[in-house]
Amino acid sequence: MLDIKLLRENPEEIEKKLKTKDPEVDLAPILKLDEELRHAITEVEALKAKRNDASKKIGELKRKGEDASAILSEVSDLGDQISELDHKAKALQEEVSDRLARLPNIPFDHVKVSPDPADNVKLKEWGSKREFDFEPKNHLELSESLGLFNFKKGASMSGTGWPTYSGVGAELEWALLNYMLDNNRKNGFEQWMVPLAVRRETLYASGQLPKFENQQFHIKDDDFDLFMIPTAEVALNGLFIDEVIDLETLPVKITSYTPCFRREAGAAGEKERGLIRTHQFNKVELFSFTHPEKSQEIFDLMIKNAEQILEGLGLHYRHMELVTGDMSFASACTVDVETWLPGQDRYYEVSSISNCTDFQSRRSRARYRNPETGKLELVHTLNGSGLATSRLMVSLLENNQNADGSVNIPEVLSERMGGNKLITPRGT
């Protein structure tokens, strides 16, 4: 959430920046409501002061034994006016807060302005696309002969977009998850296990609500009002809601594995089949609460983490800094790490690293105490995939396949799979 003071001080400039992320942004209505709110607060405070003065006069009159009925009537009238204005101010505050909650974070000045993802800026490339001397298969064709995933079983249980992993496919997925967690722990990220269902307040604190409520899986009945997490970021961001973090513990660096649940997944299209886009997928998350001055340092560390994982797997990747129109709602700057998927003949994002500045912490009220001023100030939050396994699995299989249909297992995963170095077609 943005600081309303920023909008008051420079509405034209802020609106211009926000429109680069969301062209529909219009600050005029919220600023008008804010002005009405401040006027109502000023008016009610003046009435309360007047009531206090009248109450003192009533006390004096009663001590003197004089008639205070006229002033008592005035105080009663003031009470009715104050109650009415308090109600109006509360309603205005709720409306201002709701409108603020729907505004995206302000992009950093250096981020390229464009609505088109095709304009994303390539920052780095490692390795190169594999050249095949045979016609490579996509991951669905490989799975059919290798017996890695069963999409029909998942569909019979839950509908399309809910994959099942079997045999060596499940082993490979688990090896990937453990490899990534090991890497993250070595880089100083403490592992946490968090709930997969969270309260509305927790989803709000991360920026998922109210704007994206229709994209969430919602559990609501007489006993529960919970949302399935779309990413571990949501739960991790909620660890310090309404808390003051000890300055000496910053930065807090966390990694967590969770399944992720998303309603907007499952887009149609030949290249969106299989594991490319699903309602449930596995992801290892990186998250940090940090002092604002360390924000960029943590951002670079998260990118380095993703690099190490992909280089350990021997997978070609590139870094793309997203343009304003392609960034997430809560992000001020995002770098996607993309790998090449031969079966799709395109790059796909396997990690997205974002600096959310104080956008989330203003919602969650996660703060630290400034030792120089003694005042409470907002921390910065950063998040990154470290990594999402579904597309990573696709890249791994398609880039390591052989002409006979077998797939080589990278050494860092082989040692987590009992030394198995090769996945061969069933029956061979």
C-alpha positions in Angstrom: 0.0 0.0 0.0 1.2 3.5 -0.8 1.6 6.3 1.7 -1.3 8.7 1.2 1.1 11.6 1.9 2.9 10.8 -1.3 -0.3 11.2 -3.2 -1.1 14.5 -1.6 2.3 16.0 -2.1 2.8 15.1 -5.8 -0.4 13.6 -7.3 0.5 14.3 -10.9 3.9 12.6 -10.8 2.7 9.7 -8.8 -0.3 9.1 -11.1 2.0 9.3 -14.1 4.2 6.5 -12.6 1.3 4.4 -11.5 -0.3 4.6 -15.0 2.8 2.9 -16.4 1.7 -0.2 -14.5 -2.1 0.3 -14.6 -3.4 2.8 -17.2 -6.8 2.8 -15.4 -5.3 4.5 -12.3 -7.1 7.8 -11.4 -6.0 9.5 -8.2 -8.6 12.3 -8.3 -11.4 10.3 -6.5 -9.2 9.1 -3.7 -7.7 12.5 -3.1 -11.2 14.0 -3.0 -12.3 11.4 -0.4 -9.1 12.0 1.5 -9.9 15.8 1.6 -13.4 15.0 2.9 -12.0 12.7 5.5 -9.5 15.3 6.8 -12.2 17.9 6.9 -14.5 15.6 8.9 -11.7 14.8 11.3 -10.9 18.5 11.8 -14.6 19.3 12.3 -15.2 16.5 14.8 -12.0 17.5 16.8 -13.3 21.0 17.0 -16.7 19.8 18.3 -15.0 17.6 20.9 -13.0 20.5 22.1 -16.1 22.6 22.3 -17.8 19.8 24.3 -14.9 19.6 26.7 -15.1 23.3 27.3 -18.9 23.1 27.9 -18.4 20.1 30.3 -16.0 22.2 32.4 -18.6 25.1 32.5 -21.2 22.6 33.7 -18.9 21.5 36.5 -18.3 25.0 37.6 -22.0 25.9 37.5 -22.9 22.8 39.5 -20.2 23.7 42.1 -21.8 27.1 42.5 -25.3 25.6 42.7 -26.4 27.4 39.5 -28.6 26.1 36.7 -26.7 24.2 34.0 -29.6 22.9 32.0 -29.0 25.1 28.9 -25.4 24.0 28.6 -26.4 20.3 29.3 -28.7 20.6 26.3 -25.9 22.1 24.2 -23.6 19.2 25.2 -26.3 16.7 24.2 -26.6 18.3 20.8 -22.8 18.3 20.4 -22.7 14.6 21.3 -25.2 13.8 18.5 -23.2 15.9 16.0 -19.9 14.2 17.1 -21.5 10.7 16.7 -22.7 11.5 13.2 -19.3 12.9 12.2 -17.4 10.0 13.7 -19.6 7.6 11.7 -19.0 9.7 8.5 -15.2 9.8 9.2 -15.1 6.0 9.7 -16.9 5.3 6.4 -14.6 7.7 4.6 -11.5 6.1 6.1 -12.7 2.7 5.0 -13.3 4.0 1.5 -9.9 5.7 1.3 -8.2 2.6 2.6 -10.0 0.3 0.1 -9.0 2.6 -2.8 -5.4 2.8 -1.6 -5.3 -1.0 -1.4 -6.1 -1.2 -5.1 -3.2 1.0 -6.2 -0.1 -0.8 -7.3 3.4 -0.1 -6.0 5.4 2.7 -7.7 8.1 1.4 -10.1 11.7 2.4 -9.6 12.8 5.3 -11.9 15.3 3.1 -13.8 12.6 0.5 -14.8 11.8 0.7 -18.5 8.3 2.2 -19.2 6.3 0.0 -21.6 3.0 -2.0 -21.5 4.5 -4.7 -23.7 6.4 -7.7 -22.2 8.2 -7.9 -25.5 10.2 -4.8 -24.3 11.6 -6.5 -21.2 15.3 -5.8 -20.9 17.8 -8.7 -21.1 20.4 -8.1 -18.4 22.4 -11.3 -18.6 22.7 -14.7 -20.3 24.4 -17.8 -19.2 25.2 -20.8 -21.4 23.4 -21.3 -24.7 20.5 -23.2 -26.2 21.2 -26.8 -26.8 21.5 -27.8 -30.5 19.9 -31.2 -31.1 20.9 -33.7 -33.8 17.5 -35.3 -33.6 13.9 -34.1 -33.3 13.5 -33.3 -29.5 10.3 -34.3 -27.7 8.3 -32.1 -25.4 7.9 -33.1 -21.8 4.4 -34.7 -22.4 5.9 -37.0 -25.0 8.8 -37.8 -22.7 6.5 -38.4 -19.8 4.4 -40.8 -21.8 7.3 -43.1 -22.5 9.1 -42.6 -19.2 6.1 -42.7 -16.9 6.8 -39.5 -15.0 3.4 -37.7 -14.7 -0.2 -38.8 -15.0 -2.5 -35.9 -15.9 -5.6 -38.2 -16.5 -5.4 -39.4 -12.9 -5.2 -35.9 -11.6 -8.1 -34.8 -13.8 -10.3 -37.7 -12.6 -9.8 -36.5 -9.0 -9.8 -32.8 -9.4 -10.3 -31.7 -13.0 -7.8 -30.3 -15.5 -4.7 -28.5 -14.1 -4.1 -30.8 -11.2 -1.1 -33.0 -12.1 0.1 -36.2 -10.4 3.7 -37.3 -10.3 4.6 -41.0 -10.2 7.6 -43.2 -9.7 10.8 -41.6 -10.9 8.8 -38.4 -11.8 8.0 -38.0 -8.1 11.6 -38.9 -7.1 13.0 -36.3 -9.5 10.6 -33.6 -8.2 11.6 -34.3 -4.6 15.3 -34.3 -5.5 14.8 -30.9 -7.2 13.1 -29.5 -4.1 15.7 -30.7 -1.7 18.6 -29.5 -4.0 17.1 -26.0 -4.0 16.5 -25.9 -0.3 20.0 -27.1 0.4 21.4 -24.3 -1.8 19.3 -21.7 -0.1 20.3 -22.8 3.4 23.9 -22.6 2.4 23.3 -18.9 1.4 22.0 -18.1 4.8 18.3 -18.5 4.3 16.5 -20.2 7.2 14.0 -22.9 6.3 10.4 -22.5 7.4 7.4 -24.6 7.0 4.2 -22.6 6.8 0.4 -23.1 6.5 -1.1 -23.6 3.1 -4.3 -21.9 4.1 -4.3 -18.4 5.5 -6.7 -15.7 6.8 -8.0 -12.9 4.7 -5.8 -10.4 6.6 -2.7 -12.3 5.6 -3.6 -12.3 2.0 -4.4 -8.6 2.2 -1.0 -7.9 3.8 0.8 -9.4 0.8 -1.2 -7.4 -1.7 -3.3 -10.2 -3.0 -6.5 -8.7 -1.7 -8.8 -7.0 -2.5 -7.7 -6.6 -6.1 -7.1 -10.3 -6.9 -9.7 -12.1 -4.8 -11.3 -13.8 -7.8 -7.9 -15.5 -8.6 -7.7 -17.2 -5.2 -9.0 -20.6 -4.0 -11.3 -19.7 -1.1 -12.6 -22.0 1.7 -15.6 -20.5 3.4 -18.3 -22.0 5.5 -19.6 -21.7 9.1 -16.2 -22.6 10.5 -13.6 -21.3 8.1 -12.8 -18.2 6.0 -9.4 -19.1 4.6 -7.6 -18.9 1.3 -5.2 -21.4 -0.2 -1.8 -19.7 -0.7 -0.9 -18.8 -4.3 2.7 -18.7 -3.2 4.6 -19.1 0.1 5.4 -15.4 -0.2 1.9 -14.7 1.2 2.4 -16.8 4.4 6.1 -15.6 4.9 5.1 -12.0 4.5 2.5 -12.6 7.3 5.1 -13.8 9.8 5.6 -10.3 11.3 2.1 -8.7 11.0 1.8 -6.0 13.6 5.3 -6.7 15.0 8.4 -4.7 15.6 11.4 -6.6 14.3 14.6 -6.3 16.3 17.0 -4.3 14.2 19.9 -6.6 15.1 18.1 -9.5 13.4 17.7 -7.8 10.1 17.9 -8.9 7.4 15.6 -11.9 8.1 16.2 -14.3 5.3 13.8 -17.2 4.8 13.3 -20.1 2.4 10.2 -22.4 2.3 8.8 -25.1 0.2 5.1 -25.2 -0.4 2.6 -26.3 -3.0 1.0 -23.2 -4.6 -2.7 -22.8 -5.7 -3.9 -20.5 -8.4 -7.3 -20.1 -10.0 -6.1 -18.1 -12.9 -3.8 -21.0 -14.1 -4.9 -23.4 -16.8 -4.9 -21.1 -19.8 -5.7 -22.9 -23.0 -3.3 -23.3 -25.8 -1.0 -25.9 -27.3 2.1 -24.6 -25.5 0.3 -24.2 -22.2 -0.3 -27.9 -21.7 1.1 -30.3 -19.1 3.2 -28.7 -16.4 3.5 -25.3 -18.1 0.4 -23.9 -16.4 -1.5 -25.6 -13.6 -3.7 -24.9 -10.7 -1.3 -26.5 -8.3 2.5 -26.5 -8.5 5.5 -26.8 -6.2 7.8 -23.9 -5.4 10.7 -23.1 -3.1 10.4 -19.5 -2.1 12.9 -16.9 -0.9 11.7 -14.1 1.3 13.4 -11.3 3.2 12.5 -8.6 5.7 15.3 -6.0 5.6 16.4 -2.5 6.4 15.7 -0.3 3.4 19.4 0.4 3.0 20.1 -3.3 2.5 17.2 -3.8 0.0 19.3 -3.9 -3.2 21.9 -6.2 -1.6 19.3 -8.8 -0.7 17.8 -8.4 -4.2 21.2 -9.3 -5.7 21.6 -12.2 -3.4 18.2 -13.7 -4.4 19.2 -13.4 -8.1 22.5 -15.1 -7.3 20.6 -17.9 -5.6 18.6 -18.6 -8.7 21.7 -18.5 -10.8 23.5 -21.1 -8.6 20.6 -23.5 -8.8 20.3 -23.3 -12.6 24.1 -23.4 -13.2 24.3 -26.5 -10.9 21.7 -28.1 -13.2 23.6 -27.0 -16.2 20.6 -25.2 -17.7 21.0 -22.2 -20.0 19.2 -19.1 -18.6 18.8 -15.4 -19.1 17.8 -12.5 -16.8 15.0 -10.2 -18.0 14.2 -7.0 -16.1 10.5 -6.5 -16.5 9.0 -3.3 -18.0 6.5 -1.4 -15.9 3.5 -3.0 -17.6 4.7 -6.5 -16.9 5.6 -6.2 -13.3 3.5 -7.6 -10.4 1.1 -5.4 -8.4 3.3 -5.2 -5.3 6.7 -4.9 -7.0 8.9 -1.8 -7.6 11.4 -3.8 -9.6 11.3 -7.4 -10.9 13.9 -9.6 -12.6 12.7 -12.8 -14.2 15.1 -15.7 -14.6 14.0 -17.6 -17.7 15.2 -21.0 -19.1 14.8 -22.3 -22.7 12.2 -25.0 -23.2 12.9 -26.8 -26.5 9.5 -28.4 -26.6 7.8 -25.0 -26.5 10.4 -23.3 -28.6 10.5 -20.3 -26.2 11.8 -19.1 -22.9 9.7 -19.5 -19.7 10.1 -17.8 -16.3 11.3 -20.2 -13.6 12.1 -17.5 -11.0 10.8 -14.1 -10.5 12.7 -11.9 -8.0 10.9 -8.7 -6.8 11.8 -5.8 -4.5 8.5 -4.7 -2.9 10.1 -1.8 -0.9 7.7 -0.9 2.0 4.5 -1.6 0.0 3.7 -4.9 1.8 5.0 -3.8 5.2 2.7 -0.8 5.2 -0.2 -3.3 5.0 1.3 -5.7 7.5 2.7 -3.0 9.8 6.0 -4.9 10.0 8.5 -2.3 11.4 11.8 -1.8 13.1 12.9 1.0 15.5 15.3 3.6 14.1 18.1 3.8 16.8 18.8 7.4 15.9 15.3 8.8 16.1 13.6 6.2 18.2 10.7 6.1 15.7 9.2 3.0 14.2 9.8 2.7 10.5 8.7 0.2 7.9 11.0 -2.6 6.7 11.4 -3.5 3.1 10.2 -6.9 1.8 11.6 -8.9 -1.1 10.6 -12.2 -2.6 11.8 -14.6 -5.2 11.2 -18.1 -6.5 14.1 -20.3 -5.6 12.7 -22.0 -7.8 9.2 -23.0 -9.2 9.6 -26.7 -10.2 6.9 -27.2 -12.8 8.6 -25.3 -15.6 12.0 -26.1 -14.3 11.1 -29.8 -14.6 10.0 -29.2 -18.2 13.3 -27.5 -19.0 15.3 -30.2 -17.2 13.6 -33.0 -19.1 13.6 -31.4 -22.5 17.2 -30.2 -22.4 18.6 -33.4 -21.0 16.9 -35.9 -23.4 18.7 -38.3 -25.7 17.8 -39.7 -29.1 16.6 -43.0 -27.6 14.1 -41.2 -25.4 16.1 -41.5 -22.2 16.9 -38.5 -20.0 20.1 -37.7 -18.3 19.9 -36.8 -14.6 22.2 -33.9 -13.5 24.8 -35.0 -10.9 23.3 -32.6 -8.2 20.1 -34.6 -8.5 21.6 -38.0 -9.1 23.2 -38.0 -5.7 19.7 -37.4 -4.2 18.2 -40.2 -6.2 20.4 -43.1 -5.0 23.0 -42.5 -7.7 20.6 -42.9 -10.6 22.0 -41.1 -13.6 19.5 -42.0 -16.3 15.8 -42.2 -16.8 15.0 -44.8 -19.4 11.7 -45.5 -21.2 9.6 -48.1 -19.6 10.2 -51.7 -20.9 13.8 -51.0 -21.8 
